[in-house]
Amino acid sequence: MKFFIDENIAPQIGRALMILQQPLNYEEDVKVYNIREVYGQGSIDEEWIPDIGNQDGIIIRLLASRGLLIPDRERARHYLSYS
């Protein structure tokens, strides 16, 4: 399972999640990536969302209006369905 942390979230959050997950990786291999580090700062959604969708990855985004971290797997799948 792959999680991708949106670039508007500090990269340290992704690293912390990876450290917290490591003891549990014997059950399922979970990786946490930062979109900024993988795709470059300021990359446009149309470049990285389809790629993450093809990997069956989960995008974690910060909703500025609510201050919530949400998984965005459906957005990646929706993009693949209609692109």
N, C-alpha and C positions, 0 to 999 in steps of 0.2 A: 504494500500500500504506500502511495506517495502523497504527501501533503506539500503544497506550495503556498508559502506565505507571501501575500501581496506586498509590493514595494513600499506602500505607505505604512507598513508595520515595521518596527525596528528589527533588523536582522538578528539581534540578540534573542528575541522571542523565539524565533525558529530554532536557534541553537539550543536554547533552554528546553524546548519541547523535545528535541532529539536526545538530549542528555537524560531527560526524565523517561523517555521511552526505551532507552537501551537495555535496562534490565528485563524488559518484557519481550524483546525481539526474538526470544527462543520460540514463542508461540506464532508470531507473524512478523515478517520483516517489514518494518515501518521506517521510511525515510522522510525527512523534513528538509525542504529546500526553500531558499529565498528567491523569489522571481527576479529581483534586482541582480543577484549574483549569477543566476543561470542565464537570463535573457538580456541583461544589461539595463541600466537605469533609463527610465523613460520609454521603454519599448511599448509599442502599441498593442492593445488587446488582441487585435486580429492576428498578431504574430504568435503570441504565446498561448492563448486560450485553446486554439485547435490542437496544438502540440500536447498540452496537458490533457485534453480530452482523449486524444489518441492513446495516451499512457494510462487512461482510466484514473488520472490523478484527481485530487481534491484541492480546490483553491480555498484558502482562508483569507477573507477580506475584512477590512474594518469599515463599517458603515459609519461615516462621520456624523450623520444625523442622530444615530442611536448609540454610538460608541460600543457596538457589539462585534465580536468576532463570529463570523458565520462560515460554514463550509459552503462552497459554491460549485459543487459537482454538477448540479442541474444546469447551470449556465454553460458550462463546458459542453455538456451533452446536447443542449439546445442549439448551441452554435454549430456543432458538427452536423446536426440534423438539417439545418437550413442554410448552410454555406455552400 
